[in-house]
Amino acid sequence: MQIRHLQYFVTLARVGHFRRAAESCGVSQPTLSAGIASLETSLGVELVRRDRRFVGLTAEGEGALPWAQQVLHDWDGLLNAAGRPGLALTGRLRLGVIPAAMPAAGVLPPVLALDHPELQPVILSMTSREIERALHAHDIDGGITYLENEPLSGVISWTFYEERYLLATPADGPFEGRTSVSWAEAAAVPLCLLTRDMQNRRILDAQMARVGAQVRPRATANSYTALLSMVRLGGLSSILPHPHARGAERDPAILVLPFDDPSPPQAVGLVVLDRHPMSALTRAVLASVRSAEFRRRIEPLRRLEAAL
């Protein structure tokens, strides 16, 4: 059994297509197919269902996949520990980030670069549930997500800030001249909100239920850029996390209002797998977020939160 054959298998399971998997691994499609066949021979089971194309994994393949992912993760850790002890890391650091926390995603790369200038952070937009799955599958090295609402299992976490909410509404709309708004009032106007697969939406739905209000948005999206466009151009209102809402305040067409009955804040921060030994990438990202430089750079988001 060879490590590269495990890489072929894990990549094929992730992308679900022989050609794309081969391209991702930097080999020809016949080479990838032969490598997976060799892995199947070594294990004595069929891992992949084929019908001229990739159909899916067999039951044995589904059972073997988490172990293959774990072996590859440990192999990367071994290479870093044995080959580059004490030296700067290279390669990619994959971070899954919920859309609500994207304004915080830019803080980490320059801090990482201080000690690891050759390390390339890759920021991927994901839902909180996708982050949990990707972490345990070793498809990402860390995530930035909610820490206390629907908490993840088997992780170490580090809080960046506490998220609060504001209403973004047309400046010439029904709340013109107001300085605050209630949740019941917000629920009564035409709203655009995130789709229900987003944890932020589930948080807002729970808050509406707490105050006895029902919300039926006129439109939904999985992007804050789309929501703000619908506020600016479509006459709708939206409830936004404070980092996104404060950015919208610079738009003269949008009025941003705090709630006069604020909801409980939601902790947002980093999650990494709680494993020992800890990988070099995990140690690097944890050291970065615990540094004084990171605290200095994240402070503007904390100040926005404290001002509400």
PEPEGI-V270161 format. One record per helix or strand of 2 or more residues. SS is the DSSP state (a for helix, b for strand). FROM is the first residue (numbers start at 1). TO is the last residue. If there is no record, write none. Layout:
SS,FROM,TO  SS,FROM,TO
//
This chain:
a,3,15  a,18,25  a,29,43  b,48,50  b,54,57  a,59,83  b,91,97  a,99,115  b,119,125  a,128,136  b,142,146  b,155,163  b,165,170  b,180,181  a,183,188  b,191,194  a,199,210  b,219,221  a,224,234  b,237,241  a,242,248  b,254,259  b,266,273  a,280,289  a,292,307
//
